[in-house]
């Protein structure tokens, strides 16, 4: 691992304590952390150096030196005890369990605080982000895509915030998928407070994890959120922006994704809505326009092709929470594609409610519409002309 230093023969505990000594120091961010590790040939050596040696490292000034000297063994032990007491595991960038997608970033987090467990399947993930202030359309689409991605086998990553983030997390969980919330505060804090139950369910139900790079007691500060966005995009194969104003933090995540070589997707919104101006601008500037799951999978290379192939046999499985009308229409399609006229004849439903229900089935990813007003359950071949 680049910049990992020499840790051979040293216990995990000594490496963790050394990493915490640097990490808890005021003024030591990720870049300074890795400069120190590189300068001294290892994290334990860097943590054991003195002020005279630290001061010779580029970027380490008087305030950073003061921060390094202020961290005591008691402070390190207190952080470890607080994490353990709240079921939080601290993973250093030197651990084998550290997420591989982050390893080669120059500003990778030196440590990750984790509630829950990373699974191998989490390597196949997509971020869904958007504004805290959002429309009903934005919430509906974030929930929809959270469910579509979750059912397809992608872990849904977001920031745990109000609005789009929360809807995406819930959509993934309700579809039986996994989700990761990357927090902008320490894990002894809960933000937003109304998501406490959601966060507990993610962990307790084994459906994902909470992640932060910040010390346990770090408060909710505006400056923490832009920096955590690089983790959201870094853990993902791509980032889907659902709804974002022109100055939304979601655009920072999209920019991080592009710089990290990840795909950037955006859902189009109303041209006269300020809350969609940022997402629409992304599309204008080259982001991939997304209307359904296939628009995402076809741009994920071999991973997307494999998920598409796996989705088809199971494609006839219906999402939960369908209305009786939606269930009747989906049931009529169980044996194969049908025209709208044939659907109405078989179900004896009025055309107005039936068309509204079919639209919802398409939006929920259960049904696909083909030319000639023919509908089919997802995974079924379209009717031959």
C-alpha positions, 0 to 999 in steps of 0.5 A: 500500500502506498505510504503505508510505511513499515508495520511488519512485526508490529502488533495491530494494537501498536499500529492503531494507537500510533495512528490514533496519536496522529489522527487525534492531533489538531491540525493533522488531516489526511495529507499531513498524516501521510506526509508524517508516515512517509517522512519517518518510514512508518506510522509507529515511527512517526507517532514516536518522533519528537517536536524537533523531528516533526518540525522538519516535516513540510507543512508541520507548523507551530499549531500542528506541533502543539496539537501533536504534543497535546495527545496523551496515552489517556486520550488515546485510551479514552477514544478506544473505550468510547468506540468499543462501548458504542460497538464501533470498530476502528480500522486503520489504512494498514488493516487488511479489512480497509476498503480496497477502493480507497487505498490509492487515494493520496487523501485517503482516510487514515482511519475509518470508524465503523458500526456494522461490517463491510461485506465483500458484496459492498465492493459493488456499490453505487452512491445516490446523493442529492439535496436535503431540501428536495421535492416530492419527485426527488424523494420518490425517485431516490427511494425508487432508485435505492430499491432498484439498485438494492434489488440488482445487488448493488450496495447503496451508499449515501450520506445519511442526511435528510431528504434524498440521502434518507430516501435512498437508504430506505429504498435499498433496505426495503428492497432487501439490499445493503446500504452504507451511510457515510457520516459527517460527524463522529459516530457518538453523535446522531445526525440528523436526530430523526434518523436514529431509528434508521441508523440502528436498523441498518446495523442491527438488521445486518443490512449495512453499516455506518462509517466516519473518518472523524473521531468519536465525539466530533460535532456536526460542523458544516466543513466536515460534509464536503470532505466526507463526500470523497469517501462516498464517491470513493467507495462507489463505482459511480455516483447518481445525483437525483436532485440538486440545486446549483450550489448543492454539496452533491455536486462536490460529490459528483466532482470527486467522483469524476476526479476519482475515475468514477462514473457520474449519473444524473436524473433529469428534473424540471427545467424551471425548478431551482432544485433540479438546476444542478443535476440538469447542469451535470447532464449538460456538462456530460453526466450520464442521463438516467431514467431507469436501472438499465441506464446505470448498469450499461455504463458499469462495464463487466460489473453492470453486464453481470448484474443485468444477467443475474437480474433477468432470471429473478426479474419477475419477483415483485417489489413489496408494497404494491396496491391491489390494482398493481398486484392484479396487473402484475399478476396478469403479466406473469405468463408473458407480455400483454398489450394494454387492451388485453390487460384491461380485458383480463383484469376487468379494470377501468382504463384510467386507474389501470394506466395510473397503476401501470405507470407506478409499476414501471417507476417501481421497476417491476414492469417494462413498457415496450413499443406498441403499448405492450407491457412485460414483467422485468426479466421477460422478453418483449413480445415478438412483432 
